[in-house]
Amino acid sequence: MRVQLRYFASLREALGPGETIDWEPSGPATVGALRHWLRARSTAAAEVLGTGRSVRVAVDLDMASEDTPLRDGAEVAFFPPVTGG
């Protein structure tokens, strides 16, 4: 499945603006499974997306939780709980 990733605020500083990935989940395709997979890809992702870190997620512009299902072509945005503008 192809997923568009977007990172904002401090996550953008650590991981860049985002990327499009081809991801083949080993189980159900959920936000939590994607976050787990991303943490395994790099030390920077493991640090900023770690289980103890407070990170908000939106899927296709709607707020999401760890068990939100993902579909092919979804846009997934990660950001800290409070961002300024």
MITI-900118 format. One record per residue: x, y, z of N, C-alpha, C, CB in turn; residue number from 1. Coordinates in steps of 0.1 Angstrom, whole numbers, plus 5000, padded with zeros to 4 digits. Glycine has a CB too. Layout:
N
<r <X, Y, Z>, <X, Y, Z>, <X, Y, Z>, <X, Y, Z>, NUM>
...
END
This chain:
85
<r <5008, 4988, 5000>, <5000, 5000, 5000>, <5009, 5012, 5000>, <4990, 5000, 5012>, 1>
<r <5004, 5022, 4993>, <5012, 5035, 4992>, <5005, 5045, 5002>, <5012, 5041, 4978>, 2>
<r <5014, 5051, 5010>, <5009, 5061, 5020>, <5017, 5074, 5019>, <5010, 5055, 5035>, 3>
<r <5011, 5085, 5020>, <5017, 5098, 5020>, <5019, 5102, 5034>, <5009, 5109, 5011>, 4>
<r <5032, 5105, 5038>, <5035, 5109, 5052>, <5037, 5124, 5052>, <5046, 5101, 5058>, 5>
<r <5033, 5130, 5062>, <5035, 5145, 5065>, <5040, 5146, 5079>, <5023, 5154, 5061>, 6>
<r <5050, 5154, 5082>, <5055, 5157, 5095>, <5054, 5172, 5097>, <5069, 5151, 5097>, 7>
<r <5050, 5176, 5110>, <5049, 5190, 5113>, <5056, 5194, 5125>, <5034, 5194, 5114>, 8>
<r <5060, 5206, 5126>, <5066, 5212, 5138>, <5079, 5205, 5141>, <5057, 5212, 5150>, 9>
<r <5081, 5201, 5154>, <5094, 5194, 5158>, <5096, 5181, 5151>, <5094, 5192, 5173>, 10>
<r <5086, 5174, 5147>, <5087, 5162, 5140>, <5093, 5164, 5126>, <5074, 5154, 5139>, 11>
<r <5089, 5175, 5120>, <5094, 5179, 5107>, <5109, 5183, 5108>, <5086, 5192, 5101>, 12>
<r <5113, 5189, 5119>, <5127, 5192, 5121>, <5135, 5180, 5122>, <5129, 5201, 5133>, 13>
<r <5130, 5169, 5128>, <5137, 5157, 5130>, <5137, 5148, 5118>, <5132, 5150, 5142>, 14>
<r <5125, 5147, 5111>, <5123, 5137, 5100>, <5122, 5143, 5086>, <5111, 5129, 5104>, 15>
<r <5121, 5156, 5085>, <5119, 5162, 5072>, <5104, 5164, 5070>, <5124, 5153, 5061>, 16>
<r <5100, 5170, 5058>, <5086, 5174, 5056>, <5077, 5162, 5053>, <5086, 5183, 5044>, 17>
<r <5082, 5151, 5049>, <5074, 5139, 5047>, <5079, 5132, 5035>, <5060, 5143, 5045>, 18>
<r <5072, 5121, 5031>, <5075, 5113, 5020>, <5064, 5104, 5016>, <5088, 5104, 5023>, 19>
<r <5065, 5098, 5004>, <5055, 5088, 5000>, <5062, 5075, 5002>, <5050, 5090, 4986>, 20>
<r <5056, 5065, 5009>, <5062, 5052, 5011>, <5053, 5041, 5005>, <5064, 5050, 5026>, 21>
<r <5059, 5030, 5002>, <5052, 5018, 4999>, <5054, 5009, 5011>, <5058, 5011, 4985>, 22>
<r <5043, 5006, 5017>, <5043, 4999, 5030>, <5035, 4986, 5029>, <5038, 5008, 5041>, 23>
<r <5040, 4975, 5033>, <5033, 4962, 5033>, <5032, 4958, 5048>, <5040, 4951, 5024>, 24>
<r <5021, 4961, 5055>, <5020, 4957, 5069>, <5019, 4942, 5070>, <5008, 4964, 5075>, 25>
<r <5025, 4938, 5081>, <5025, 4923, 5084>, <5011, 4919, 5090>, <5036, 4919, 5093>, 26>
<r <5003, 4928, 5094>, <4990, 4925, 5100>, <4980, 4936, 5096>, <4991, 4925, 5116>, 27>
<r <4971, 4940, 5104>, <4961, 4950, 5100>, <4968, 4963, 5098>, <4951, 4952, 5111>, 28>
<r <4964, 4970, 5087>, <4970, 4983, 5084>, <4963, 4994, 5092>, <4968, 4986, 5069>, 29>
<r <4970, 4998, 5103>, <4965, 5008, 5112>, <4975, 5019, 5115>, <4960, 5002, 5126>, 30>
<r <4971, 5030, 5120>, <4980, 5040, 5124>, <4991, 5035, 5133>, <4973, 5052, 5130>, 31>
<r <4987, 5027, 5143>, <4997, 5021, 5153>, <5007, 5012, 5146>, <4990, 5014, 5164>, 32>
<r <5003, 5004, 5137>, <5012, 4995, 5129>, <5022, 5004, 5121>, <5004, 4985, 5121>, 33>
<r <5017, 5014, 5115>, <5025, 5023, 5107>, <5035, 5030, 5116>, <5017, 5033, 5099>, 34>
<r <5031, 5035, 5127>, <5040, 5042, 5136>, <5051, 5032, 5141>, <5032, 5048, 5148>, 35>
<r <5047, 5020, 5144>, <5057, 5010, 5148>, <5067, 5007, 5137>, <5050, 4997, 5152>, 36>
<r <5062, 5006, 5125>, <5071, 5004, 5114>, <5081, 5015, 5111>, <5063, 5001, 5101>, 37>
<r <5075, 5027, 5113>, <5084, 5039, 5111>, <5095, 5040, 5121>, <5075, 5052, 5111>, 38>
<r <5091, 5037, 5134>, <5101, 5037, 5145>, <5113, 5027, 5142>, <5095, 5033, 5158>, 39>
<r <5110, 5016, 5135>, <5120, 5006, 5132>, <5129, 5011, 5121>, <5114, 4993, 5129>, 40>
<r <5125, 5021, 5113>, <5133, 5025, 5102>, <5145, 5034, 5105>, <5124, 5032, 5092>, 41>
<r <5144, 5041, 5116>, <5155, 5050, 5119>, <5156, 5054, 5134>, <5155, 5063, 5110>, 42>
<r <5168, 5058, 5138>, <5169, 5062, 5152>, <5161, 5075, 5154>, <5184, 5065, 5155>, 43>
<r <5161, 5084, 5145>, <5154, 5097, 5146>, <5139, 5094, 5148>, <5157, 5106, 5134>, 44>
<r <5134, 5085, 5140>, <5119, 5082, 5140>, <5116, 5075, 5153>, <5115, 5073, 5128>, 45>
<r <5125, 5066, 5158>, <5123, 5059, 5170>, <5123, 5069, 5182>, <5135, 5049, 5173>, 46>
<r <5130, 5079, 5181>, <5131, 5089, 5192>, <5118, 5098, 5192>, <5143, 5098, 5191>, 47>
<r <5114, 5104, 5180>, <5103, 5113, 5180>, <5089, 5107, 5179>, <5105, 5123, 5169>, 48>
<r <5089, 5094, 5175>, <5076, 5087, 5174>, <5075, 5076, 5184>, <5074, 5081, 5160>, 49>
<r <5084, 5076, 5194>, <5084, 5065, 5204>, <5071, 5064, 5212>, <5095, 5068, 5214>, 50>
<r <5069, 5052, 5218>, <5056, 5050, 5225>, <5054, 5059, 5236>, <5056, 5036, 5230>, 51>
<r <5064, 5065, 5243>, <5062, 5074, 5254>, <5060, 5088, 5249>, <5074, 5073, 5263>, 52>
<r <5062, 5091, 5236>, <5061, 5104, 5231>, <5046, 5108, 5227>, <5070, 5106, 5219>, 53>
<r <5042, 5120, 5231>, <5029, 5124, 5228>, <5029, 5130, 5213>, <5024, 5135, 5238>, 54>
<r <5023, 5122, 5204>, <5022, 5126, 5190>, <5007, 5125, 5186>, <5031, 5117, 5182>, 55>
<r <5003, 5135, 5179>, <4989, 5134, 5173>, <4990, 5130, 5159>, <4982, 5148, 5174>, 56>
<r <4979, 5124, 5154>, <4979, 5119, 5140>, <4966, 5122, 5134>, <4981, 5103, 5140>, 57>
<r <4967, 5126, 5121>, <4955, 5128, 5113>, <4956, 5119, 5100>, <4953, 5143, 5109>, 58>
<r <4945, 5113, 5097>, <4945, 5105, 5084>, <4935, 5112, 5075>, <4941, 5090, 5087>, 59>
<r <4939, 5116, 5064>, <4931, 5123, 5054>, <4924, 5134, 5060>, <4921, 5113, 5048>, 60>
<r <4931, 5142, 5068>, <4927, 5154, 5075>, <4917, 5152, 5087>, <4920, 5163, 5065>, 61>
<r <4915, 5140, 5091>, <4906, 5137, 5102>, <4915, 5132, 5113>, <4895, 5127, 5099>, 62>
<r <4913, 5136, 5126>, <4920, 5132, 5137>, <4919, 5116, 5138>, <4916, 5139, 5150>, 63>
<r <4930, 5110, 5142>, <4930, 5095, 5142>, <4936, 5090, 5155>, <4938, 5090, 5130>, 64>
<r <4934, 5077, 5157>, <4940, 5071, 5169>, <4948, 5059, 5164>, <4929, 5065, 5179>, 65>
<r <4955, 5053, 5173>, <4964, 5042, 5170>, <4957, 5030, 5162>, <4971, 5036, 5182>, 66>
<r <4944, 5029, 5165>, <4937, 5018, 5158>, <4929, 5022, 5146>, <4927, 5011, 5168>, 67>
<r <4931, 5034, 5141>, <4924, 5039, 5129>, <4930, 5031, 5117>, <4927, 5054, 5127>, 68>
<r <4921, 5025, 5109>, <4926, 5018, 5097>, <4931, 5027, 5086>, <4915, 5009, 5092>, 69>
<r <4941, 5022, 5079>, <4946, 5029, 5068>, <4943, 5022, 5055>, <4962, 5031, 5069>, 70>
<r <4941, 5031, 5044>, <4938, 5025, 5031>, <4949, 5030, 5021>, <4924, 5030, 5026>, 71>
<r <4950, 5023, 5010>, <4960, 5027, 5000>, <4957, 5041, 4996>, <4959, 5017, 4988>, 72>
<r <4967, 5049, 4995>, <4966, 5063, 4991>, <4963, 5073, 5002>, <4956, 5064, 4981>, 73>
<r <4963, 5068, 5014>, <4960, 5077, 5026>, <4971, 5087, 5028>, <4958, 5068, 5039>, 74>
<r <4967, 5099, 5033>, <4977, 5108, 5038>, <4977, 5108, 5053>, <4973, 5123, 5033>, 75>
<r <4988, 5106, 5059>, <4990, 5104, 5073>, <4999, 5116, 5078>, <4995, 5090, 5078>, 76>
<r <4994, 5124, 5087>, <5001, 5135, 5092>, <5004, 5133, 5107>, <4993, 5149, 5090>, 77>
<r <5017, 5135, 5111>, <5021, 5134, 5125>, <5025, 5148, 5130>, <5033, 5124, 5126>, 78>
<r <5021, 5151, 5142>, <5024, 5164, 5147>, <5024, 5164, 5163>, <5015, 5175, 5142>, 79>
<r <5031, 5173, 5169>, <5030, 5173, 5184>, <5016, 5178, 5188>, <5041, 5183, 5190>, 80>
<r <5012, 5176, 5201>, <4999, 5179, 5205>, <4996, 5194, 5205>, <4997, 5174, 5219>, 81>
<r <5006, 5202, 5206>, <5003, 5217, 5205>, <5013, 5222, 5195>, <5005, 5223, 5219>, 82>
<r <5008, 5229, 5185>, <5016, 5235, 5175>, <5012, 5250, 5174>, <5015, 5228, 5161>, 83>
<r <5021, 5258, 5171>, <5018, 5273, 5170>, <5018, 5276, 5155>, <5028, 5281, 5177>, 84>
<r <5013, 5288, 5152>, <5013, 5292, 5138>, <5015, 5306, 5138>, <5001, 5288, 5131>, 85>
END
